[in-house]
Amino acid sequence: MTDKQKKPHPTTRTIITAIILCAVIIYGVFLLTLPTEHLLGFMEDDGFYYLKIAENIAQGRGATFDGINPTNGFHPLWQIALVPVARLTQGNPELTVRVVLALELMLLALTIVFTALFSQRAFGGLAGPITASVFALPASLAFFLSGMEAGLLLALSSAFLLWAQRRAEKLLNPSEYHRDDFVCGLFLGLIFLARLEAALLGICWFGLLLIRWLGARFPHPLRFLKKASLIASPLIILSVPYLTYSCITFGHILTISAAIKHQNILPWAEKGTLITALPLYFVGAIILTIWLVIFLISNARRQIPLGIGIRKTKGSRRLLAVFSAVGVLRYLDGLIYTDLQFNNMGYALLLLPCALVIAAVAEGMRRWGLRSGMAVRGATAPWLMLIVIMGSAVNGCWQKYHTAQYRWYGQAYQTAKWAELHLPSDAVIGANDAGIFSYFCARRVVNLDGLVNNYQYQERLRLGELGEYLKEQGITHIADVALFNQKLPADGSYYHHHEYIIVSRLHRTVAGVILFSSSAELYRSWTFHAGAGSEGAVIIWRIGANTPLLAMSEEKLSLSSIDSP
């Protein structure tokens, strides 16, 4: 038996359409008409890692960032999707960026439509428009305007939600198997490939089925096994090839970027920095946790307390519970295992359930007003919530436009163009934050922060072989996003030297320090504002035979010079 779902009222359809027009068409046209240098401030530097790898794959070099060293530092489905784009644009980086941005805006439109329809069918009232409005907030748009995989993940997840809504009773019945279970496995497999930690969705899905089966005292065990096999088969077929490639090529199932971010636990005394740096995701996790507690209580009492949401759509309610559990688990993962967690792309799994829970609360307030004899106030509450969210979206996007111009991305673009014109064609440049710079400078760039390099590089750093590695790679220059300090004044003079630090993020050790003097500096971009009153610039230095290098490892600490490449 399917859910008794509500058809969208013409007014709600009009509001949803208007939100899509504002968030996608108007905002999209505005962004697409900006000069490339200004457009980059809305995106993420890591997104250009994807574009560079896609360019190398399209040109037959394989999955590599620098054209030589293989890497698995990407989520495969989005990476595969970008290869045809790279071939279509034929190495024109400015055009590629705009095509990718247009593609992400299409994913945003699809996500809004799918999620709003799910919400409207489940909750009624203004739930659809309220859900859609959440996606117009700057924190939501950031997932889609990044050049990264979050937009594809959210579009697939919302499509899965909408598809599963009409089939929820069958899909979540542990004793009933059907061909829809195979399609469910396909969705779970694609979502996993879109972002690998979305494997949490499959874990929670199977977990709910198992709990329901155990709660029913093990009915029809053979049917349960057949259902689990139907779901698992496409999931295995889709995921095993990539995991096998990663294991054979790199000796690890985890990507290098995932290994870097998930291999260390910070002391609990330091966890507060994550909450203060990412307050929206903390609030989102709290909202989902509260809703999950209400869901569990309602299941135990066989009714939904507080009037929050879905009375007749039990299947939709269970689907929302699964996605809420995934969002909470992902946040806890980021809270416990942390490094580079200030990049918000990992928290995309919080967005869908948060948008739906907010809509459920709005509809619950309306129902509470009807039951308590305050129908007018109850009916007003969802409208006020919609107005507040849309007002916050407009104001936030306006603020985003101004703050985006103060990021260092435009200076990285300027530096890349200078390098393309002035550095030799055979120059090899090492860089930490290398996304934008590598994509636009038409020179080989070796990633030194390790996110899109490989495990072998991290091992060389651990052994204190930084100098040997730089020589083997033929690195002739270093580019860095440098903040001004006493040793690197803004006026271009050097009191002593600038310390360029290279860290093994996997092993949490400083692998080496290159000491640059003023004579080694070839180029300095315009100054950018880094926040908290600090300023900096993107700088290119030349590495010569006499460039001092302090190499460090667990075994040795030596002062040497880099031989001429």
C-alpha positions as CSV (number, residue, x, y, z in Angstrom):
1,M,0.0,0.0,0.0
2,T,1.5,3.4,-1.0
3,D,1.4,6.6,0.9
4,K,-1.7,8.8,0.8
5,Q,0.1,11.8,-0.7
6,K,-1.0,15.3,-1.4
7,K,-1.0,17.0,-4.8
8,P,0.7,20.4,-5.0
9,H,-1.8,23.3,-5.0
10,P,-1.3,25.7,-8.0
11,T,-0.1,28.4,-5.7
12,T,2.6,26.2,-4.2
13,R,3.7,25.2,-7.7
14,T,3.9,28.9,-8.7
15,I,6.0,29.7,-5.6
16,I,8.4,26.7,-6.3
17,T,8.8,27.8,-9.9
18,A,9.6,31.4,-8.8
19,I,12.2,30.1,-6.4
20,I,13.8,28.0,-9.1
21,L,13.8,31.0,-11.5
22,C,15.5,33.2,-8.8
23,A,18.0,30.7,-7.6
24,V,19.0,29.2,-10.9
25,I,18.2,31.4,-13.9
26,I,18.7,34.9,-12.5
27,Y,21.7,33.9,-10.3
28,G,23.1,31.7,-13.1
29,V,22.9,34.4,-15.7
30,F,24.5,36.8,-13.3
31,L,27.4,34.4,-12.6
32,L,27.9,33.4,-16.2
33,T,28.3,37.0,-17.3
34,L,31.0,37.8,-14.8
35,P,34.6,38.0,-15.9
36,T,36.4,34.8,-15.1
37,E,38.6,36.4,-12.5
38,H,35.5,37.5,-10.5
39,L,33.6,34.3,-11.1
40,L,36.2,32.2,-9.4
41,G,35.5,33.7,-6.0
42,F,32.2,31.9,-5.9
43,M,33.8,28.5,-6.5
44,E,36.2,26.2,-4.6
45,D,39.9,25.8,-5.4
46,D,39.6,22.1,-4.9
47,G,37.0,22.0,-7.7
48,F,39.7,22.8,-10.2
49,Y,41.6,19.6,-9.2
50,Y,38.7,17.8,-10.8
51,L,38.9,19.9,-14.0
52,K,42.6,19.3,-14.3
53,I,42.3,15.6,-13.9
54,A,39.5,15.5,-16.4
55,E,41.6,17.4,-18.9
56,N,44.4,14.8,-18.4
57,I,42.1,11.9,-18.8
58,A,40.6,13.4,-22.0
59,Q,44.1,13.8,-23.4
60,G,45.0,10.2,-22.7
61,R,47.3,10.7,-19.7
62,G,45.1,8.8,-17.3
63,A,43.9,9.7,-13.8
64,T,46.6,12.2,-12.9
65,F,46.7,15.8,-11.7
66,D,50.3,16.7,-12.8
67,G,50.4,14.6,-16.0
68,I,52.8,12.0,-14.5
69,N,51.9,10.9,-11.0
70,P,48.7,8.8,-10.8
71,T,46.1,9.9,-8.2
72,N,42.9,8.6,-6.7
73,G,42.1,11.9,-4.9
74,F,38.7,12.3,-6.3
75,H,35.1,11.0,-6.1
76,P,34.7,8.9,-9.3
77,L,31.2,9.7,-10.7
78,W,31.7,13.5,-10.9
79,Q,35.2,12.9,-12.3
80,I,33.8,10.7,-15.0
81,A,31.1,13.2,-15.8
82,L,33.6,16.0,-16.4
83,V,35.7,14.1,-19.0
84,P,33.1,14.7,-21.8
85,V,33.0,18.3,-20.8
86,A,36.8,18.6,-21.1
87,R,36.7,16.9,-24.5
88,L,33.9,19.2,-25.7
89,T,35.6,22.4,-24.7
90,Q,39.0,21.2,-26.2
91,G,41.3,22.7,-23.5
92,N,39.7,26.1,-23.2
93,P,39.7,26.6,-19.4
94,E,37.5,29.7,-19.3
95,L,34.9,28.0,-21.4
96,T,35.1,24.8,-19.4
97,V,34.5,26.6,-16.1
98,R,31.3,28.2,-17.5
99,V,30.0,24.9,-18.9
100,V,30.6,23.2,-15.6
101,L,28.9,26.0,-13.7
102,A,25.9,25.7,-16.1
103,L,25.8,22.0,-15.5
104,E,25.8,22.5,-11.7
105,L,23.0,25.0,-12.0
106,M,21.0,22.4,-13.8
107,L,21.7,19.9,-11.0
108,L,20.5,22.6,-8.5
109,A,17.2,23.0,-10.4
110,L,16.6,19.3,-10.5
111,T,17.4,19.0,-6.8
112,I,14.9,21.7,-5.9
113,V,12.2,20.1,-8.0
114,F,12.7,16.6,-6.7
115,T,13.0,17.6,-3.1
116,A,10.1,20.1,-3.2
117,L,7.8,17.5,-4.8
118,F,8.7,15.0,-2.1
119,S,8.1,17.5,0.6
120,Q,4.8,18.7,-0.8
121,R,3.5,15.1,-1.2
122,A,4.6,14.2,2.3
123,F,3.5,17.3,4.3
124,G,1.2,19.4,2.1
125,G,0.6,23.1,2.8
126,L,3.6,25.3,2.0
127,A,6.1,22.5,2.6
128,G,7.3,22.4,-1.0
129,P,8.0,26.1,-1.3
130,I,9.7,26.1,2.1
131,T,11.9,23.2,1.2
132,A,12.8,24.9,-2.1
133,S,13.6,28.2,-0.4
134,V,16.3,26.4,1.8
135,F,18.2,25.7,-1.4
136,A,18.4,29.4,-2.2
137,L,20.4,30.1,0.9
138,P,24.1,30.8,0.2
139,A,25.3,27.8,2.3
140,S,23.1,25.6,0.1
141,L,24.2,27.2,-3.2
142,A,27.8,26.8,-2.2
143,F,27.4,23.0,-2.7
144,F,26.3,23.6,-6.3
145,L,28.6,26.4,-7.4
146,S,31.8,24.7,-6.2
147,G,33.0,22.7,-9.3
148,M,32.9,19.7,-6.9
149,E,30.8,16.6,-6.5
150,A,28.3,17.8,-3.9
151,G,25.7,19.0,-6.5
152,L,25.7,15.6,-8.3
153,L,25.4,13.9,-4.9
154,L,22.4,16.0,-3.9
155,A,20.7,15.6,-7.3
156,L,21.0,11.8,-7.2
157,S,19.9,11.7,-3.5
158,S,16.8,13.8,-4.2
159,A,15.9,11.8,-7.2
160,F,16.2,8.6,-5.1
161,L,14.0,10.1,-2.4
162,L,11.2,11.1,-4.9
163,W,11.4,7.7,-6.7
164,A,11.3,5.8,-3.4
165,Q,8.4,7.8,-1.9
166,R,5.7,6.0,-3.9
167,R,7.4,2.6,-3.3
168,A,8.4,3.1,0.3
169,E,6.1,0.5,1.8
170,K,7.5,-2.2,-0.5
171,L,11.1,-1.0,-0.4
172,L,11.2,-0.9,3.4
173,N,9.3,-4.2,4.0
174,P,12.0,-6.7,4.9
175,S,9.9,-9.7,3.9
176,E,8.9,-8.5,0.4
177,Y,11.3,-8.4,-2.5
178,H,10.6,-6.9,-5.9
179,R,12.5,-5.6,-8.9
180,D,12.3,-2.1,-7.4
181,D,14.9,-3.4,-4.9
182,F,17.4,-3.8,-7.7
183,V,16.7,-0.2,-8.8
184,C,17.2,0.9,-5.2
185,G,20.6,-0.8,-5.2
186,L,21.5,1.1,-8.4
187,F,20.6,4.4,-6.8
188,L,22.7,3.5,-3.7
189,G,25.6,2.5,-5.9
190,L,25.5,5.8,-7.9
191,I,25.2,7.8,-4.7
192,F,28.2,6.0,-3.3
193,L,30.3,6.8,-6.4
194,A,29.1,10.4,-6.3
195,R,30.7,10.8,-2.8
196,L,32.3,7.8,-1.2
197,E,31.3,8.5,2.4
198,A,27.7,8.4,1.1
199,A,28.2,4.7,1.8
200,L,26.6,5.7,5.1
201,L,23.2,5.8,3.2
202,G,23.6,2.1,2.2
203,I,24.6,1.2,5.7
204,C,21.6,3.0,7.2
205,W,19.2,1.5,4.6
206,F,20.3,-2.0,5.3
207,G,20.3,-1.2,9.0
208,L,16.6,-0.1,8.9
209,L,15.7,-3.3,7.0
210,L,17.5,-5.4,9.5
211,I,15.9,-3.7,12.5
212,R,12.4,-4.1,11.0
213,W,13.1,-7.7,10.3
214,L,14.4,-8.4,13.8
215,G,11.5,-6.5,15.3
216,A,9.0,-8.7,13.4
217,R,10.8,-11.8,15.0
218,F,12.6,-13.1,11.9
219,P,9.7,-13.7,9.5
220,H,10.5,-15.2,6.1
221,P,14.4,-15.3,6.4
222,L,14.8,-16.5,2.8
223,R,12.7,-13.6,1.5
224,F,14.8,-11.2,3.6
225,L,18.1,-12.6,2.1
226,K,16.7,-12.4,-1.4
227,K,15.7,-8.8,-0.9
228,A,19.2,-7.9,0.6
229,S,20.8,-9.7,-2.4
230,L,18.7,-7.7,-4.9
231,I,19.8,-4.4,-3.3
232,A,23.4,-5.4,-2.8
233,S,24.0,-6.8,-6.3
234,P,24.0,-3.6,-8.3
235,L,25.7,-1.8,-5.4
236,I,28.6,-4.3,-5.6
237,I,28.7,-4.2,-9.4
238,L,29.0,-0.4,-9.5
239,S,31.4,0.0,-6.6
240,V,33.9,-2.9,-6.8
241,P,35.6,-1.8,-10.1
242,Y,36.6,1.5,-8.6
243,L,37.6,0.1,-5.3
244,T,39.7,-2.6,-7.1
245,Y,41.4,0.0,-9.3
246,S,42.3,2.0,-6.2
247,C,43.5,-1.0,-4.3
248,I,45.7,-2.4,-7.1
249,T,47.1,1.0,-8.2
250,F,47.7,2.6,-4.7
251,G,47.5,-0.3,-2.3
252,H,44.6,1.3,-0.5
253,I,40.8,1.3,-0.8
254,L,40.5,4.9,0.6
255,T,41.4,7.8,-1.7
256,I,44.5,9.7,-0.6
257,S,42.3,12.7,0.3
258,A,40.0,10.6,2.4
259,A,43.0,9.0,4.2
260,I,44.4,12.4,4.9
261,K,41.1,13.6,6.4
262,H,40.2,10.5,8.4
263,Q,43.4,9.1,10.0
264,N,43.7,11.2,13.1
265,I,41.5,12.0,16.1
266,L,41.8,15.4,17.7
267,P,41.5,15.9,21.5
268,W,38.0,16.7,22.5
269,A,39.2,20.0,23.9
270,E,39.8,21.2,20.3
271,K,36.4,20.2,18.9
272,G,34.9,23.6,19.6
273,T,36.7,25.0,16.7
274,L,34.6,22.9,14.3
275,I,31.4,24.2,15.9
276,T,32.4,27.8,15.7
277,A,33.9,27.6,12.2
278,L,30.9,25.7,10.8
279,P,27.9,26.8,12.9
280,L,25.3,26.1,10.2
281,Y,26.2,22.4,10.0
282,F,26.3,22.1,13.8
283,V,22.8,23.6,14.0
284,G,21.7,21.3,11.1
285,A,23.0,18.2,13.0
286,I,21.1,19.3,16.1
287,I,17.9,19.7,14.2
288,L,18.2,16.3,12.6
289,T,19.1,14.7,16.0
290,I,16.0,16.2,17.6
291,W,13.8,15.0,14.7
292,L,15.3,11.5,14.9
293,V,14.5,11.4,18.7
294,I,10.9,12.4,17.9
295,F,10.7,9.8,15.2
296,L,11.9,7.1,17.6
297,I,9.4,8.2,20.3
298,S,6.6,8.3,17.8
299,N,7.4,4.8,16.6
300,A,7.4,3.6,20.2
301,R,4.1,5.3,21.0
302,R,2.5,4.6,17.6
303,Q,1.8,8.3,17.0
304,I,3.6,11.4,16.1
305,P,4.0,13.9,18.9
306,L,4.1,17.7,18.6
307,G,2.2,17.7,15.3
308,I,5.4,17.6,13.4
309,G,4.8,16.4,9.9
310,I,3.7,13.2,8.3
311,R,0.7,11.5,9.8
312,K,-0.5,9.5,6.9
313,T,2.8,9.0,5.0
314,K,4.7,6.5,7.1
315,G,6.9,5.5,4.2
316,S,8.0,9.1,3.6
317,R,8.6,9.5,7.3
318,R,10.9,6.4,7.3
319,L,12.8,7.7,4.3
320,L,13.4,11.0,6.0
321,A,14.6,9.2,9.1
322,V,17.1,7.2,7.0
323,F,18.5,10.4,5.4
324,S,18.5,12.2,8.8
325,A,20.5,9.4,10.3
326,V,23.0,9.6,7.4
327,G,23.4,13.4,8.0
328,V,24.0,13.0,11.7
329,L,26.5,10.2,11.2
330,R,28.4,12.3,8.6
331,Y,28.6,15.2,11.0
332,L,29.8,13.0,13.8
333,D,32.4,11.6,11.4
334,G,33.6,15.1,10.7
335,L,33.6,16.0,14.4
336,I,35.6,13.0,15.5
337,Y,38.0,12.5,12.6
338,T,39.1,15.9,11.6
339,D,41.5,17.5,9.2
340,L,40.6,20.0,6.5
341,Q,37.1,19.8,7.9
342,F,36.5,23.5,7.3
343,N,35.9,22.6,3.6
344,N,32.1,22.3,3.7
345,M,31.6,19.9,0.8
346,G,31.7,17.0,3.1
347,Y,28.5,18.2,4.8
348,A,26.3,18.1,1.8
349,L,24.5,15.0,3.2
350,L,23.1,17.3,5.9
351,L,21.3,19.6,3.4
352,L,18.4,17.4,2.1
353,P,17.1,16.1,5.4
354,C,17.5,19.5,7.0
355,A,15.4,21.2,4.3
356,L,12.7,18.5,4.7
357,V,12.6,18.7,8.5
358,I,12.3,22.5,8.4
359,A,9.3,22.0,6.1
360,A,7.9,19.4,8.4
361,V,8.1,21.8,11.3
362,A,6.3,24.5,9.4
363,E,3.5,22.1,8.5
364,G,3.4,20.9,12.1
365,M,3.0,24.5,13.3
366,R,0.0,24.9,11.0
367,R,-1.6,21.7,12.3
368,W,-1.0,22.7,15.9
369,G,-2.8,26.0,15.2
370,L,-5.8,24.1,13.8
371,R,-6.0,21.7,16.7
372,S,-5.6,24.4,19.4
373,G,-8.2,26.8,17.9
374,M,-5.6,29.3,16.5
375,A,-6.1,28.5,12.8
376,V,-5.1,32.0,11.7
377,R,-1.8,32.0,13.6
378,G,-1.1,28.4,12.6
379,A,-1.6,29.2,8.9
380,T,0.5,32.4,9.2
381,A,3.5,30.5,10.7
382,P,4.6,28.7,7.4
383,W,4.2,32.0,5.4
384,L,6.4,33.8,8.0
385,M,9.0,31.0,7.8
386,L,9.0,31.2,4.0
387,I,9.4,35.0,4.0
388,V,12.3,34.8,6.6
389,I,14.2,32.1,4.7
390,M,13.8,33.9,1.3
391,G,14.8,37.2,2.9
392,S,17.9,35.5,4.4
393,A,18.6,34.0,1.0
394,V,18.5,37.4,-0.8
395,N,20.6,39.1,1.9
396,G,23.1,36.3,2.1
397,C,23.6,36.1,-1.7
398,W,24.2,39.9,-1.7
399,Q,26.8,39.5,1.0
400,K,28.3,36.6,-0.8
401,Y,28.8,38.7,-3.9
402,H,30.8,41.2,-1.9
403,T,32.9,38.8,0.2
404,A,33.7,36.6,-2.8
405,Q,35.7,39.4,-4.4
406,Y,38.1,39.3,-1.4
407,R,39.2,35.7,-1.8
408,W,42.6,34.9,-3.1
409,Y,41.2,33.1,-6.1
410,G,41.4,36.0,-8.5
411,Q,45.1,36.6,-7.6
412,A,45.7,32.9,-8.2
413,Y,44.2,33.3,-11.7
414,Q,46.4,36.4,-12.3
415,T,49.5,34.5,-11.2
416,A,48.6,31.6,-13.5
417,K,48.3,33.8,-16.5
418,W,51.6,35.5,-15.7
419,A,53.3,32.1,-15.4
420,E,51.8,31.0,-18.8
421,L,53.3,34.1,-20.4
422,H,56.7,34.3,-18.6
423,L,57.8,30.9,-17.4
424,P,59.5,28.4,-19.8
425,S,57.3,25.9,-21.4
426,D,59.2,23.1,-19.6
427,A,58.9,24.7,-16.2
428,V,57.5,22.5,-13.4
429,I,55.9,24.3,-10.4
430,G,55.2,22.9,-7.0
431,A,52.2,24.3,-5.1
432,N,50.0,23.5,-2.1
433,D,46.6,25.1,-3.0
434,A,47.2,24.3,-6.6
435,G,43.7,24.0,-8.2
436,I,43.0,27.4,-9.9
437,F,46.7,28.0,-10.5
438,S,47.4,24.7,-12.2
439,Y,44.3,24.8,-14.3
440,F,45.0,28.2,-15.9
441,C,48.7,28.4,-16.2
442,A,49.3,25.8,-18.9
443,R,52.4,24.5,-17.1
444,R,53.0,21.2,-15.2
445,V,52.1,21.7,-11.6
446,V,52.9,19.1,-8.9
447,N,50.5,19.1,-5.9
448,L,52.6,19.4,-2.7
449,D,49.8,19.4,0.0
450,G,49.1,15.8,-1.1
451,L,45.3,15.9,-1.7
452,V,45.6,14.9,-5.3
453,N,49.0,13.4,-5.3
454,N,49.5,9.8,-4.0
455,Y,50.5,7.6,-1.1
456,Q,54.1,7.2,-2.4
457,Y,54.6,11.0,-2.1
458,Q,53.5,10.9,1.6
459,E,55.9,8.1,2.3
460,R,58.8,10.1,0.7
461,L,57.9,13.0,3.0
462,R,57.8,10.7,6.0
463,L,61.3,9.4,5.2
464,G,62.7,13.0,4.9
465,E,63.3,12.7,1.1
466,L,61.7,16.0,0.1
467,G,64.8,17.3,-1.6
468,E,65.2,14.1,-3.7
469,Y,61.5,14.2,-4.6
470,L,61.7,17.8,-5.8
471,K,64.7,16.9,-7.9
472,E,63.1,13.8,-9.4
473,Q,59.9,15.7,-10.3
474,G,62.1,18.4,-12.0
475,I,60.4,21.2,-9.9
476,T,61.9,24.5,-11.0
477,H,59.6,26.9,-9.2
478,I,57.3,27.1,-6.1
479,A,54.0,29.0,-6.1
480,D,52.4,29.8,-2.7
481,V,49.4,31.7,-1.3
482,A,51.6,33.6,1.3
483,L,50.4,35.7,4.2
484,F,52.5,38.7,5.0
485,N,54.5,38.6,8.3
486,Q,57.7,40.0,9.7
487,K,59.9,37.9,7.4
488,L,57.7,38.6,4.3
489,P,56.6,42.2,4.4
490,A,54.0,43.6,2.1
491,D,56.4,46.0,0.5
492,G,58.4,43.2,-1.2
493,S,61.5,43.4,1.0
494,Y,62.7,40.4,3.0
495,Y,64.1,40.9,6.5
496,H,65.7,37.5,6.5
497,H,63.9,34.9,4.4
498,H,60.5,33.4,3.8
499,E,59.9,29.9,5.1
500,Y,57.9,27.7,2.7
501,I,56.7,24.8,4.8
502,I,55.8,21.4,3.3
503,V,53.9,19.1,5.5
504,S,53.0,15.4,5.3
505,R,49.3,15.6,6.1
506,L,49.0,11.9,6.2
507,H,51.7,11.5,8.9
508,R,51.2,14.8,10.6
509,T,54.8,15.9,10.4
510,V,56.7,18.8,8.9
511,A,58.6,17.2,6.0
512,G,60.7,20.2,5.1
513,V,61.2,23.9,4.9
514,I,62.5,25.8,1.9
515,L,64.1,29.1,2.6
516,F,63.5,31.8,0.0
517,S,65.2,35.2,-0.2
518,S,64.1,38.3,-2.1
519,S,66.3,37.4,-5.0
520,A,64.4,34.2,-5.6
521,E,61.0,35.9,-6.0
522,L,59.9,36.2,-9.6
523,Y,56.3,37.4,-9.3
524,R,54.0,38.7,-6.7
525,S,50.2,39.2,-7.3
526,W,48.1,42.1,-6.0
527,T,47.4,42.0,-2.3
528,F,44.3,40.1,-1.1
529,H,42.6,40.4,2.3
530,A,42.6,37.1,4.2
531,G,40.3,38.1,7.1
532,A,41.1,39.0,10.7
533,G,43.1,41.9,9.4
534,S,45.7,39.9,7.6
535,E,46.8,40.3,4.0
536,G,48.8,38.2,1.5
537,A,49.7,37.6,-2.1
538,V,50.3,34.7,-4.5
539,I,54.0,34.5,-5.1
540,I,56.3,32.5,-7.4
541,W,59.9,31.7,-6.4
542,R,62.7,30.1,-8.4
543,I,64.4,27.1,-7.0
544,G,68.1,27.1,-7.6
545,A,71.2,25.0,-6.7
546,N,71.8,27.2,-3.6
547,T,68.2,27.3,-2.3
548,P,68.4,26.1,1.3
549,L,66.2,23.2,2.3
550,L,65.7,22.0,5.8
551,A,64.6,18.3,5.4
552,M,63.1,16.6,8.4
553,S,62.0,13.0,9.2
554,E,61.8,10.6,12.1
555,E,65.3,9.4,11.4
556,K,67.2,12.5,10.3
557,L,67.4,16.3,10.4
558,S,69.7,17.8,7.8
559,L,70.5,21.1,6.1
560,S,71.2,20.7,2.5
561,S,70.7,22.4,-0.9
562,I,68.5,21.4,-3.8
563,D,70.5,20.3,-6.8
564,S,69.8,21.9,-10.0
565,P,67.0,20.0,-11.9
